[in-house]
Amino acid sequence: MTPKVIDRVEGNVGRLSLNRPKAIHALDLDMVLKMTASLIEWLHRDDIEAVLIDHHEGRGFCAGGDVVSIAQSAKGTGKAARDFFFNEYRLNHLLFTYPKPTVVFMDGITMGGGVGISRPCRYRVATDRTMFAMPETSIGLFPDVGGGWHLSRLLGRLPQYLALTGARLDGADCFALGLATHYVAHEDVDQLKADIARDPDRIDAHLAHAQAAPPPARIKEDRDKICRLFAADTLEGVLATLDADGSEWAAKTAANLRTKSPMSCKVSLRLLEEGAKMRDFAGEMGMEYALVAHVAAWPDLAEGVRALLIDKDNAPKWTPPTPEEVTTEMVDAMFAPLPHDEAWSPLPLVRNR
């Protein structure tokens, strides 16, 4: 049987290659556990100097988590969904605190769970094929896997724009915003991987040599209007500002935003507020795990997955259907902590950070 994660050692480098091309390498529990086990093994091996993470083949690095299976679980006992998120968040935290250099190649589609395993890495390589997004509000979820930490630390109102709309960024955008540390042409990626595997103690030099000049970042052209039109602290306020603007961009953005789950949008705005105040990543993941446990039990996740990924009618019926009907008390309930014996915790070997 073909492994969904190919792990191997090349010289003094541990390599993890996602290998589920038909699903654009969407993560399932087995993949999460395999990556975690390999990273822990290499952490304790003196001969492993660095870790390289990429995908084996296909048009994307990682399209996210296997949300169809997660949503189906949530409709039942929810145990499988909780198991997945608990272990996925441990993997995210392990990568965030990993003491050895990690190099990830965001070559192609990098969304949701793919952001969760790329953003914590020390070196993040974007290419001319990169397509980055956190589109969770479209399926009744929120930008998790550390999204409350990563997005809230962007400048201006970009966090609110990206979290609410799920807007897609290309490689140049990612580099301009610091979501990627380097920009490399796709055609040069294989040589760069070979250079790092051959000589991992010169990662910085190899990356500098391979670095290409990115094209102008489109997100910079939109930054001023994003800051102006997403300045409101409420979903209703953002929509009112967009509606009043009168521009084509604002009208399209408002129409897109009205297709999202109102509950998910309000939860996402609150997540950014809470994430900006977090002092360590472990605290962020603990908060997000409690949040996802509540959100996964809400009807919107199953409905969003049905509408976009199963029936594909693109006509989800959200609960509640309008922003005005999502009360502060409803959002507060989503952020309620879990009982101590159900709460998330990092891997015992990983120091808090």
N, C-alpha and C positions, 0 to 999 in steps of 0.2 A: 504493500500500500504506500502511495506517495506521501511523504510527510508534509504537513501543512506549514511547518517551520523547519527549515534546513539549518542545523547548527553544526559548525565545524571549526577547527582551529587551523589557521594558516600562518605558519611561522610563530610569531608571538602575538597574533591577533585572533580574538574570538569573533566569529562571524555568525550573525543571525539573518537569514533571508526568509521573508514571508513567502509562502508558496501555496496560495489559494487563488489562482488567477481568475477563475470563473466568477468569483465573488469579489474581485478586485481586492483580494487579501483581507477581507473583513475578518475581524478577530472573533474567535469563539473561545470558550473556556480552555479547551485543550491547548490552543495556541498560546494563550496567556500563561498557563502553567508551564509549558515547555520553555518559553522565553525566560520566565522567572528562574526556573531550575538551572538553565545554562548560565545566566548571569551570576547566580549565587556560586556555582562551581568555579567560574572564572575569577570571581572576586577573591577566592582563596588560593588561586594558582599563581605562584610567583613568576612563572614564565609568560603569563598573559599580560601584556602591557597596555592593550587597548581593545575596545569592542567596536565593531562596525555593524550597522543595521541597515538593511535594504530590502528590496523585493526581488524574487528570483526571475520573474518574467511578467509581461503584461503591461497594461497602460497606466497603472497606478501603484503607488506605494502602499496605501491602505485606505479603504473607503470608510472605515469606521468599525463599529462593533456589529455583531450579527443580531441586529435589532428585531428581526422577524422572530427568531427563537426566543429572544428576551421578552417580547410583547406577548407571545403565546404563553410563556411561563407566567407572566404577570396576571393573565386572565384566570389562572388556576391558583395554586398555593403561593406562587411567586418565589419559591425557594431557588429555582434555577436562576432566575433573574438576580436575586440577591447574591448567590454564589459567584455569578459572573462579575458583577460590579465590585464585590468585596475583593476578589483576586485581581481584577483589572486595576483597581486603584492601588493595590499593593505593588503591582508592577510599575505603575506611573511613579509612585513614591520611591521605589528602588532605583529607577533611572535618575530621578531628580537628585538623589543623594549618592549616586555611584561614585566611588573615589577614583576610579580609573577613567581615562579619556573615553568618551563615547562619541562616535561619528555616525550620523544618520543621513540618509540620502532621500530627500523629499522629492523624488523624481516622478512626476505624474500626480494623480489624485491623492491628496492628503487631507482627509476629513475626519471629524469626530474622534474616534478611537485612534486613528492615525496621527492626529495632533497630540493625543495623550502619550504616545510613545516616541514622538519626535521632539516636541517642545522641551522636554526635560533634558535632552542630550546636550553635551558641552559644545559640540560642533554640529551645526544643522545646515546641510547643503541644499539649496534650492537650485532649480534649473529652468530652462526655457519651457519645460513641460509641466512645471509645478502648477497645481490647482488646489489651493488651500481654502478650507471653509469649516465653519462650525454651524451646520444647518439644522441643529436639533429642534428648534421651535417649529419646524415644518412637520415634525412627527410627534409633537406633544411631549418632548423632552426638554432639556436645557443644555447649554454648553458645559458639559461635565469634564471628566478626566483632567481636572485642574484648570478648566476654563475660567472659573471665577478668579483664580490667581493670575493666569497668563494674560487674559484679556484686560482685566482691570488695571494692569500696569502699562497699557498703551496710553498714548497722549490724547488729550482732548476728549471728544465724544466718540472716538473710534470704538471704544469698548461697547458702548450702547448700540452703535450702528451694526457692528459685526455680530453681536450676540442676538439682536432682535431679528435682523434680516437674513442672516446666514450668507451674507455677500461673499462672493468668491474673489480670492486674491491670486495673482500670478506670482511667478518667482521674483520678479523685480519688486513687486509690492512687499512680499515677505522680507526681502533683504532690506528695503527702505525702512520698514517698521521694526526691524530687529527680530522678527519671528524666525528668520534664517540668519546665520552668521556669515555665510558665503554664498556666492552665486557662480555657478559653473555651467558651461554649455553641456547639454546632454551628451553630445558626442565625445566629450572628454571625461565622462564619469568613470568608465571602465578602467581607463589608465590611472586615474586618481585612486581608485580602490586598490589597484595592483600596487601602486607606489606606497600606499599606507600599509598594506599587508606586508610588503617587503621590508619596510623601514619605519615602524610605528613610533620611534622616538623622534621623528622629524615631521610629525603631523602638520604643525603650523607651516613649515616650509613647503610641504606638498600642497597644502590648500592655497597658500599664497601663489604658488607657481600655476595652479590650475584656475585661479580666480579669473573670471571674465568680467568685462564691463557690462552691467545690466542695462537694458533699455530704460527710458524714463518710466518712473512708477506712476501708474494711473491714479492710484489712491491719493497721491499728493495733490493732484489736480482737483480732487473732490473733497479734500480735507476741510477747507473753509466752510463749504456749504453743509458738510456733515456736522461740524461743530455748531453751526447756527441752527440747523433744522432738527438736530437731536439734543438740543440743549435742555429740554424739559425733563423733569425727573420722573414723570409718569407716562405710561403708554398712551393714555388719552391726550396728554399734552403734546407728545411727539406727533401723533396723528393729526391733531388740530393744527400744529405748525406746518406740517407737510401740506395739508389741505389748503391752508391760507396762502402758501407760497406762490402757487400758480405756474411753476415751471414744469416742464415735461419730466425732468428727473425726479422732482418731488412727487408728481402724480404717479409715476411708475413705482416709486419706492413705497408710497402709501398703499397702492393697490397690492403690492407684494406683501407688505406687512399685515394687511387684513386677511391674508390667506393662512397666517400662522395661528397657532393655539394661543388665545388670549391668556389663559392660565400660564402657559409656558413663557410667554413674553414677560408677564409680570414677575414670575419667579426668577427669570433671567436678570431683570433689572435689579431685583433685591440681591441676587447672587453677586453681582458686580459690586454692590455696596459693601456686602459682608466680606467678599474676597479681598477688597482693597485694604481692609483693616486687619487681615490675618497676618500673624507674625511668623508663622512657619508653614511649610507645605503639608506637614502631617495634619495640622489643624484644618487646613483647607479640605483635605481628602476626607477627614472625619465628618465635616459639615456636609460635603457633597454626598457622602454615602447615606447619611440620614435623609437628606433631601431626595435622593433618587429612590430610596425605599418608599417614601410617601408618594412621589410623582408616578412611579411605576404602578402603583395601586389605583391611581386616578384614571378615569376612562379615556383620557386624551391620548395616551401612549398607544394603546391597542387600536384606537380609531385612526390615529395618524399613520401607523404602520399599515393598517388595512387599506386606507385610501391611497397612499403613495407607493406602497411596495407590494401589496398582495393583489387587491382588486384593480389598483391603478386607475381609479376613476377621478382622482385628484379633487374629491369633494368631501373632505372630512366634516363631520358634524361635531363641533367642539362643545365641551361642557365646562363652564357656561359658553354660549356662543358669542358674546360681546365683551369687550373690555370693561364696560361699566358694570357688568354683572359679577365680575371677579372682585370680591371684596378684600379689604386688608386682612380681615380675619381668616379668610381662606388661604391667603398667602402665608400668614403667620403659622397656620397649621402645617403647611408643607415644611417649614423650617424647624419644627419641633424636634428636639433630640430624641434618639432612640433609647430604650432601656439599656443599662450598662452592659448586660450580657448579650445584646444584639449589636452594639456599636462597632464601628470599624477600628482596626488597629494596624499599624505598620508591621512588616516582618520583624521578628524579634532581633535579628542581626543588624537591622538598619538603624543607625542613630537618628534621633529626631533633628529635623532641620527645617 
